[in-house]
């Protein structure tokens, strides 16, 4: 009898078109093509080179030191202070009868103007040193009564309270706790807020203050000055002496815009009234108030040049095969075309990510160290933020390279692919880098175009209580860092899907 052989199933065949084999094949192509390897290495080196140039190009060794708040961040701490020592606990009460602001129209001329965050009120501060801890209760030019502390904390007064209706303020210290109150008539009091202010010390300085931050003026800001009229302050508790001392806090600070030529900070007292004129602000520093400060994103300005390099490599990774008619061999070896494109994307994105990671990881600390050694103040960021920036920049370059690969697959022409992606990514970035671009246009471009991915470099934080120009040019993006990167990733994935469809439908 003739034996019958039953074929045995060996499971799915792992052949030449298995995905690991595709990855290996595409990796082999990449690493054996000197131009692609060189281009990727150049991208990393450009980031380091630009970081070095940025670090050594600015010298500010003679600049005044930037004041730092209790948490180590840069602050604006310049205002006119009328104060007395307070040893231990106590409180102070004062009526505010008027608050008027002026804006210079020329070096020697002032006009009445609106300064919404002009401030006049009471403050208890650890000392007259800039950056010392404090808490304050105040009337503002356009935001009602507020209580602020620690430079970043802001509490609005009662909904019914306004600078016109509420004219009495009280500030009370009990240990490290400071409480602010407001009243329309000096009899009915409302608690505005309570702040825990550590490290005040046993002896503090307390009294009246007036601050007047810059006001918006078109696409920029203009300095301002504010005068407030107070009633006779009523101090209770461990206050020392009977005389009040008036002085401008932080007159030489780089975050202080100064006074107009014809005005200076001052206070006068007569008939139970104090008239105080001041300028400056008590708030976290922003780019507009500290234009000489550097950011982590500026240290990594080489990301822009690296982006062009990886776009070229990404486009050539597919268009070179079309130009040399090697795509026929690739697709014949692996008929499942979508998997070929995916393998190319994985290899290209992975290599670019590693190159960007190495470049950013070397460039950032090196450029920052050089800049600091030349006296440049770098806005401080947490180590976790630095890690996010480095990883984000690497992901940005990887996503851009995959976008270039997809566009190259669609158009099948190197120059056209490179031009298209550069126009889509680089041109919007250049538009946001124009200082005279209207904020609405700049923020729109940074929200809907692939250039939104540059938000991963953002380290500055906008503050609602600080009037400033929050645009990408100044380091502020309308989207959160990872949300901005997601916009570019979305463009890359859509382009990759279109490329896969066309690659399957068209002849090689």
C-alpha positions in Angstrom: 0.0 0.0 0.0 1.3 3.4 -0.9 1.7 5.6 2.1 -0.2 8.9 2.0 1.7 12.0 3.2 -0.4 14.7 4.9 1.1 18.2 4.5 1.8 19.8 7.9 0.9 23.4 8.5 3.9 25.4 9.6 1.9 28.5 10.5 2.2 31.9 8.9 5.2 32.1 6.6 7.8 34.6 7.6 9.1 35.5 4.2 10.9 38.3 2.5 8.0 40.7 3.0 7.6 40.1 6.8 7.7 43.4 8.6 10.9 42.8 10.5 12.6 41.9 7.3 11.2 45.1 5.7 12.5 47.2 8.6 15.9 45.5 8.2 16.0 46.1 4.5 15.1 49.8 4.8 17.6 50.3 7.6 20.2 48.7 5.4 19.4 51.1 2.6 19.6 54.1 5.0 22.8 53.3 6.7 24.6 52.3 3.4 23.8 55.6 1.7 26.4 58.1 2.9 24.3 61.1 1.9 21.4 60.2 4.1 23.6 59.3 7.1 25.6 62.5 6.7 22.5 64.6 6.4 21.1 63.2 9.6 24.4 63.8 11.4 24.5 67.3 10.0 21.1 68.0 11.5 22.4 67.1 15.0 25.6 69.0 14.5 23.7 72.1 13.4 21.8 72.2 16.6 25.1 72.1 18.6 26.7 74.7 16.4 23.9 77.2 16.6 23.7 76.6 20.4 27.4 77.5 20.7 27.1 80.6 18.5 24.1 81.7 20.5 25.9 81.2 23.8 29.0 83.2 22.8 27.3 85.9 20.7 25.7 87.8 23.6 27.7 89.4 26.3 25.9 91.0 29.3 28.5 90.8 32.1 27.8 94.5 33.0 24.0 94.1 33.3 22.2 94.6 36.6 21.2 91.3 38.3 17.7 90.1 37.5 15.5 89.9 40.7 14.2 86.4 41.5 11.1 85.6 43.5 10.9 83.1 46.4 10.5 80.2 44.0 13.6 81.2 42.0 11.8 82.6 38.9 12.4 86.0 37.4 10.2 88.8 38.7 9.4 92.4 38.3 9.6 94.0 41.7 9.7 97.8 41.2 7.2 100.2 42.7 7.0 103.2 44.9 6.9 102.2 48.6 5.9 104.4 51.6 6.7 102.2 54.6 7.4 101.7 58.2 8.9 98.6 60.1 6.4 96.1 61.5 7.9 93.8 64.2 5.6 90.9 64.8 1.8 91.1 64.1 -0.2 94.1 63.2 -2.6 95.5 60.7 -3.0 98.7 58.6 -6.1 100.3 57.1 -6.4 103.1 54.6 -9.0 104.7 52.2 -8.1 105.2 48.6 -9.8 108.3 47.2 -8.4 108.4 43.6 -6.3 106.5 41.1 -5.2 108.2 37.9 -2.7 107.0 35.3 -0.8 108.8 32.6 1.0 107.5 29.5 3.8 109.5 27.7 3.1 110.6 24.2 6.7 112.0 23.9 9.7 112.1 26.2 8.4 115.3 27.8 4.6 115.0 27.5 2.0 112.9 29.3 -1.6 112.2 28.6 -4.3 110.6 30.7 -4.6 107.0 29.9 -6.1 103.6 30.9 -3.7 101.2 32.7 -5.9 98.3 33.7 -3.3 96.8 36.0 -2.2 100.0 37.7 -2.1 99.2 41.4 -2.4 101.2 44.6 -2.9 99.8 48.1 -1.3 98.2 51.1 1.6 95.8 51.2 3.5 93.9 53.8 6.9 92.8 52.5 9.9 90.9 53.9 12.1 93.9 53.2 12.9 96.4 50.5 15.1 93.8 48.7 13.8 92.9 45.3 12.2 89.5 45.3 11.5 89.4 49.0 8.2 87.7 50.0 5.1 89.8 50.3 1.3 90.0 50.2 -0.7 93.0 49.1 -4.3 94.2 48.8 -4.9 96.8 46.1 -7.3 98.8 44.0 -6.5 98.4 40.2 -7.2 100.6 37.2 -9.5 98.2 35.5 -9.7 94.9 37.4 -11.3 95.9 40.7 -9.9 95.0 44.0 -7.2 92.3 44.1 -5.1 90.5 46.6 -1.7 89.2 45.4 1.2 87.4 46.9 4.3 85.5 45.8 4.3 87.5 42.5 2.2 84.8 40.7 -0.9 84.5 43.0 -3.8 86.7 42.2 -7.2 86.7 44.0 -10.1 88.8 42.7 -12.2 90.7 45.2 -16.0 90.3 45.6 -17.9 90.3 42.3 -19.7 93.5 43.3 -16.4 95.2 44.2 -14.8 97.7 41.8 -12.2 100.3 42.0 -14.9 102.9 42.0 -17.1 101.3 44.7 -14.5 99.9 47.1 -12.2 102.5 48.5 -11.2 101.1 51.9 -8.4 98.5 52.2 -7.0 96.6 55.2 -4.1 94.2 55.5 -3.5 92.1 58.6 -0.5 90.0 59.6 -0.6 87.2 62.0 2.6 85.2 62.0 3.2 84.0 58.4 -0.5 84.6 57.5 -1.6 87.8 55.8 -5.3 88.5 55.2 -6.6 91.3 53.0 -10.0 93.0 53.4 -12.0 95.5 51.4 -14.9 97.8 52.3 -17.0 100.4 50.5 -17.4 102.6 53.6 -14.8 101.6 56.2 -17.5 99.8 58.3 -18.7 96.7 56.4 -15.6 94.6 55.6 -15.3 91.7 53.1 -12.4 89.2 53.2 -10.7 89.2 49.8 -8.1 86.5 50.5 -5.6 85.0 52.9 -2.1 84.2 52.0 0.5 82.0 53.7 3.8 83.9 53.2 6.8 81.9 54.6 10.2 83.5 55.3 8.8 86.9 56.1 11.0 87.2 59.2 10.1 88.8 62.5 10.5 92.4 61.2 8.9 93.4 57.9 8.2 96.6 56.0 4.6 97.6 55.5 2.7 100.5 54.2 1.3 102.1 51.0 2.5 101.3 47.5 1.8 102.4 43.9 2.8 100.5 40.8 2.1 101.3 37.1 3.1 98.6 34.6 3.5 99.3 30.9 0.3 99.7 28.9 -0.5 98.1 25.5 0.2 100.5 22.6 -0.6 98.9 19.3 1.8 96.0 18.7 4.0 97.1 21.6 3.9 98.5 25.1 4.5 102.0 26.5 5.6 103.0 30.0 3.1 104.5 32.4 2.9 106.4 35.7 0.1 106.4 38.2 -0.8 108.6 41.1 -3.0 107.6 44.0 -4.5 109.6 46.8 -4.8 107.8 50.2 -6.4 108.9 53.4 -4.5 108.8 56.7 -3.2 105.2 57.3 -4.3 103.7 60.6 -1.7 101.2 61.9 -2.3 98.9 64.8 0.1 96.4 66.4 3.9 96.3 66.6 4.7 99.2 64.2 7.9 101.1 64.8 8.2 104.9 64.7 5.8 107.6 63.5 7.5 108.6 60.3 6.9 107.1 56.9 9.8 106.5 54.5 9.2 106.8 50.7 11.5 105.1 48.1 11.5 103.6 44.7 12.1 99.8 44.9 14.3 98.5 42.2 15.2 101.7 40.3 18.1 100.0 38.5 16.4 96.7 37.9 16.5 95.4 34.3 12.8 94.6 34.6 11.9 98.2 35.4 11.0 100.5 32.5 11.6 103.6 34.4 9.7 106.9 34.6 9.0 109.4 31.9 11.4 112.3 31.8 9.2 114.8 33.5 8.0 112.6 36.4 9.6 110.7 39.2 8.3 108.6 42.1 7.3 110.6 45.1 4.9 111.0 48.0 3.6 113.9 49.9 1.5 114.1 53.1 -0.8 116.9 54.1 -4.2 117.4 55.8 -4.4 113.7 56.6 -3.8 112.6 53.0 -0.9 110.9 51.2 -0.4 111.5 47.5 1.9 108.8 46.0 3.2 108.6 42.4 4.8 105.4 41.2 5.7 103.2 38.2 6.8 99.6 37.7 5.1 96.5 38.7 5.0 93.7 41.3 4.5 90.6 39.1 6.3 87.7 37.4 8.7 88.8 34.7 7.6 88.2 31.1 9.5 88.6 27.9 8.3 92.1 27.4 9.5 93.2 30.8 12.9 91.4 30.5 13.8 91.6 26.8 17.5 90.8 27.5 16.6 87.5 29.0 17.2 84.3 27.1 15.1 81.2 26.8 15.8 77.5 26.3 14.1 77.7 22.9 16.6 80.4 21.8 19.4 78.1 22.8 17.9 75.5 20.5 17.5 77.9 17.6 19.4 75.4 15.5 16.3 73.3 15.4 15.2 75.5 12.4 18.4 74.6 10.4 18.2 70.9 11.5 14.6 70.8 10.3 15.6 71.7 6.7 18.3 69.0 6.8 15.9 66.2 7.9 13.3 67.3 5.4 15.8 66.9 2.6 16.8 63.4 3.9 13.2 62.4 4.4 12.2 63.3 0.9 15.2 61.7 -0.7 14.6 58.5 1.2 11.8 57.7 -1.3 12.3 60.0 -4.2 15.8 58.7 -4.8 14.3 55.2 -5.5 12.0 56.7 -8.1 14.7 58.7 -9.7 17.0 55.7 -10.0 14.1 53.3 -10.9 14.9 51.2 -7.8 11.3 51.4 -6.5 10.4 48.6 -8.9 12.9 46.3 -7.2 11.6 47.3 -3.7 8.0 46.7 -4.6 8.7 43.5 -6.4 10.5 42.1 -3.3 7.6 43.2 -1.1 4.3 43.5 -3.0 2.5 44.8 0.1 3.2 48.4 -0.7 1.7 50.0 2.4 4.0 48.0 4.6 7.0 49.2 2.7 6.0 52.8 3.2 5.4 52.1 6.9 8.8 50.5 7.3 10.4 53.5 5.7 8.5 55.8 8.0 9.5 53.8 11.1 13.2 53.7 10.1 13.4 57.3 9.0 11.4 58.6 12.1 13.5 56.5 14.5 16.9 57.6 13.1 15.8 61.2 13.0 14.5 61.1 16.5 17.7 59.6 17.8 19.8 62.2 16.0 17.6 65.1 17.2 17.7 63.7 20.8 21.5 63.6 20.8 21.8 67.0 19.2 19.4 68.7 21.6 20.8 66.9 24.6 24.3 68.2 23.8 23.3 71.6 22.5 21.0 72.7 25.4 23.4 72.4 28.4 26.4 73.6 26.3 24.7 76.7 24.9 23.1 77.5 28.3 26.5 77.3 30.1 28.2 79.5 27.5 25.4 82.1 27.7 25.4 82.2 31.5 29.2 82.6 31.5 28.7 85.7 29.4 26.3 87.2 31.8 23.1 86.4 29.9 20.1 85.7 32.1 18.3 82.5 31.0 14.7 82.2 32.2 15.0 79.2 34.6 13.0 76.1 34.0 12.6 72.8 35.9 14.6 69.8 34.8 11.4 68.1 33.8 10.7 71.0 31.4 14.2 70.7 29.9 13.6 67.0 29.3 10.3 67.8 27.6 12.0 70.3 25.4 14.7 67.9 24.4 12.3 65.0 23.7 9.9 67.4 21.9 12.5 68.8 19.6 13.6 65.2 18.7 9.9 64.3 18.0 9.4 67.5 16.0 12.3 66.5 13.7 11.1 62.9 13.4 7.6 64.0 12.5 8.8 66.5 9.9 11.0 63.9 8.2 8.1 61.5 8.0 5.9 64.3 6.5 8.7 64.8 3.9 8.7 61.1 3.2 4.9 61.1 2.6 5.0 64.1 0.4 7.9 62.6 -1.6 5.8 59.5 -2.1 2.9 61.6 -3.4 4.8 63.9 -5.8 7.7 61.5 -6.7 10.1 64.4 -7.2 12.8 65.4 -4.7 12.8 69.2 -5.3 9.0 69.4 -5.3 8.7 67.4 -2.1 11.4 69.4 -0.3 9.9 72.7 -1.4 6.4 71.7 -0.4 7.3 70.6 3.1 9.6 73.6 3.7 6.7 75.9 2.6 4.3 74.0 4.9 6.6 73.9 8.0 9.4 76.5 7.7 7.5 79.4 6.1 4.8 79.5 8.8 7.6 79.5 11.4 9.3 82.4 9.7 6.0 84.3 9.7 5.6 83.9 13.4 9.2 85.1 13.9 8.3 88.5 12.3 8.0 91.0 15.2 5.6 93.2 13.4 3.1 90.4 12.6 -0.3 91.1 14.2 -0.8 88.9 17.3 -4.1 87.5 15.9 -2.4 86.4 12.7 0.7 85.1 14.4 -1.2 83.0 16.9 -3.5 81.7 14.1 -0.5 80.5 12.1 1.0 78.9 15.2 -2.3 77.1 15.9 -3.3 75.5 12.5 -0.1 75.0 10.5 2.6 72.4 11.0 4.7 75.1 12.6 2.5 74.7 15.7 5.0 71.9 16.7 7.5 74.6 17.7 5.4 75.0 20.8 7.4 72.1 22.3 10.2 74.7 22.8 8.0 76.9 24.9 9.2 77.5 28.5 7.7 80.9 29.2 4.3 81.2 30.9 1.7 83.9 30.2 0.0 85.5 33.2 -3.4 87.0 33.1 -2.4 89.7 35.6 0.4 90.9 33.4 -0.4 92.9 30.3 2.1 91.9 27.6 2.5 90.7 24.0 2.0 86.9 24.1 3.0 85.8 20.7 5.3 83.1 19.3 7.9 85.8 18.5 8.2 86.5 22.2 8.2 82.8 23.1 4.5 82.3 23.9 2.5 79.8 21.8 -1.3 79.6 21.6 -1.2 75.8 22.0 0.3 73.7 24.8 3.6 72.0 23.9 2.4 68.5 23.2 -0.8 69.8 21.6 1.3 71.9 19.2 3.4 68.8 18.3 0.2 66.8 17.8 -0.7 69.2 15.0 2.5 68.4 13.0 2.0 64.7 13.8 -1.5 64.9 12.5 -0.3 66.4 9.2 2.3 63.7 8.9 -0.2 60.9 9.5 -2.7 62.3 7.0 0.0 62.7 4.4 1.2 59.2 5.1 -2.3 57.8 4.6 -2.7 59.6 1.3 0.7 58.4 0.2 -0.2 54.8 1.0 -3.4 55.0 -1.0 -1.6 56.5 -4.0 1.3 54.0 -3.8 -1.2 51.1 -4.0 -3.2 52.6 -6.9 -0.5 53.9 -9.1 2.1 52.1 -11.2 5.6 52.1 -9.7 
